[in-house]
Amino acid sequence: MTENNRSKGVLVVDDEPQILTSIRDLLEDDFLVSTANDAETALRLLEQQEVAVILSDQRMPGVTGDEFLKKAKEVSRATRVLITGYSDIEALVRAVNNGQIYAYVAKPWDSVAFKITVVRAAEHYQLTREVYDSEHRFRSLFEEAPIGYVEIDKDTAITAVNHAATTLLGYSHRELSTRHFWELMDPQSRRGRQHCTIFGSTGIAASEVIEQGFVRRDGDLITVELHRSPILNQAGDVAGFRAAMVDITARKSAEQTAEKYGTQLAAKNRELEQAFQQAKEATAIKSQFLAKMSHELRTPLNGIIGLSELMYDGATGELSPQQREYLGDVLASSMHLLALVNDLLDLEKVASGKMEFSTEAVDPKILLKEVRDVLRPSANEKNISVAVEIDSRLPRLFTDPIRFKQVLYNYLSNAIKFTSDGGSVLVRVVDEGDEKFRLEVTDTGPGIAPADIPVLFSDFRQLDVTRKAPCQGSGLGLAVTKRLVEAQGGIVGVRSTLGEGSTFHAVLPNRMATGRHDRCGNR
């Protein structure tokens, strides 16, 4: 007991010095005792220091003990004990009824009983202080919390509200303390003064969460997420409710915006799906048209070409020079038209995934020689030399020979067409590593402008007419080349310098394939 109470102060107030001395002697081993011989001095001491217990005599000049303790209650939380005689029983009753004292000591007192009373008064002070500190901490947490908190009674009258809630709703503490919670709600969700749907007194589980609209003092409508729970009285009945208030206006607005855009996106997706289906149907119709027209066009073209060749070669009789010239123009135009039809069909086959590739082991020397021999007349006519180089590490290639020759033909014919008389062209096949090889065709032509390079391999895109030979092309050769190479899993490209020439290349797989390839070159 001594160690527990030594740090607790006791203030003794009595106008008789011998009484002060007697009480000091009795308590000083266990308490820090201060004394005052009048009420005024005692009140000044209480303003300057904290004590646990105040012991006051009832009969003092000027101010009675119960009157002093009433004033002391306003400045100190100390436990108050009145020392009185039996003749002061009325003052004692008055002090007890008014809650001014915790206990009393009757004169003459028993020393042991007196000390026990003081010890209990000190313990009462300690418990009271702990309760006060706990309530103060709770009140501080409640008031300073960043989230709005509100408490209401069963009739929805607001009984407590913190600073965050007043900021959220735009009202002061005083304004909210005079209102019912339902008055602050969105008018559309109100259910009358006598009934509040979100805080009804029955069927309320702990920690329920709902969304509710509120109208701020400035008239703005906000959406609040309420985390509610009941407040129970000592009998276990619902006495009210408390709720945490989280402003989710921005979140709800974002959700509504997202829902709106989601609806719009779904509509756009449906439109795109319809457009895609229409495009598929159009593509199918185009494919059917090209398949049919290819037969209808190539059959008479082959007849024209065949008969023209017979007449051009003199099989039907001698021709005059002018007739032979005209017939040569007919034959050249027919061949050009047939090449255009074939290019269109190749583009369609690759795009629709109908073109098949047959990989086999081939000798690159033979493939290059065959294509060079076909184009030799064109090169000789312009006195252009065509050289061939093959990497020694490539004694054979694993590729589709027909499509390889088609790619090489497109590259080499363009190189010869755009190279000036007396120039040169180099065809190279080199090992690219990682089961790939590179085909390159380099010319000494005028080169290509940097702005033209990105569109070289586009459909119907022709090079600058200043580089064109007299016989204009279809603009499909490079587009077909690109589609054929990429369908086999390869890539195409070009590097060029104005005034120095160009190098077109194609990197293709160099491995034996098993099975049929799809349009992307995957097996």
Secondary structure, DSSP 8 states (H G I E B T S, - for coil): -HHHHTTSEEEEE-S-HHHHHHHHHHHTTTSEEEEESSHHHHHHHHHHS--SEEEEES--SSS-HHHHHHHHHHH---EEEEEE-GGGHHHHHHHHHTT--SEEEESS--HHHHHHHHHHHHHHHHHHHHHHHHHHHHHHHHHH-SSEEEEEETT-BEEEE-HHHHHHHT--HHHHHTSBGGGGB-GGG---TT--GGG-SSS--TTEEEEEEEE-TTS-EEEEEEEEEEEE-TTS-EEEEEEEEEE-HHHHHHHHHHHHHHHHHHHHHHHHHHHHHHHHHHHHHHHHHHHHHHHHHHHHHHHHHHHHHHHHTTTT----HHHHHHHHHHHHHHHHHHHHHHHHHHHHHHHHT------EEE-HHHHHHHHHHHHHHHHHHTT-EEEEEE-TT-SSEEE-HHHHHHHHHHHHHHHHHHS-TT-EEEEEEEE-SSSEEEEEEEE-S----GGGGGGTTSTT----GGG--SS---S-HHHHHHHHHHHTT-EEEEEEETTTEEEEEEEEE-S---S---TTS--
